[in-house]
Every structure is written in structure tokens, then in C-alpha cells.
Amino acid sequence: MKFTTYKNVDGGTSMISQDNALAAIRELGHTFAVALAERGHDTKESDLMSGLAAYHMLKLEGEDPRLDAAHRSVVREITNAMSDQRGAAQ
């Protein structure tokens, strides 16, 4: 199991697992999609992609260390998966 460490609000060090990071970003995405739907916008993206979009569109970086760590973890996982696919295709 993969973990990402981060400095928590108390100044200590905490960890978030890859599974929990994905869940945190998906939860953000679901909340974001629901809020958009309530305002008449139809979103077709997955909760994960909506979460990544929300993190950037709402400029959440620096607001919550755990969410920042979750974002870094998810982006790293996606980047690694894309690199693996690219290498396999060549």
C-alpha cells in the first residue's frame, strides 16, 4: 500500500494512503458536481476528475494539508499510470 506523508495543521507529520487520497478527491468531486447540478449545470465527468477540477478551480491549495497531500498523491498516480501506458505503447 502506498502512503503520502504531509505536515498536518499541528506541525506534526501525518500520512494518507492512496485509497484514502482517491476517496478524498472523489468526495470533493461529488460535492462539487452536486453543487453545480443544483445550479443547473450538467456534469458528465467522474467524481475523481470533478475533484481534481474543483481543487484547481476553487484554488484550494494550501487550505487543508490533508487535501493537498491527497491531490499530490492522486496526480502522481495518474502521471505514473500515463507513463506506464505510454511506455507500453512504444
Secondary structure, DSSP 8 states (H G I E B T S, - for coil): --EEEEE-TTS-EEEEEHHHHHHHHHHHHHHHHHHHHHTT----S-HHHHHHHHHHHTT-TTT-HHHHHHHHHHHHHHHHHHHHHHHHH-
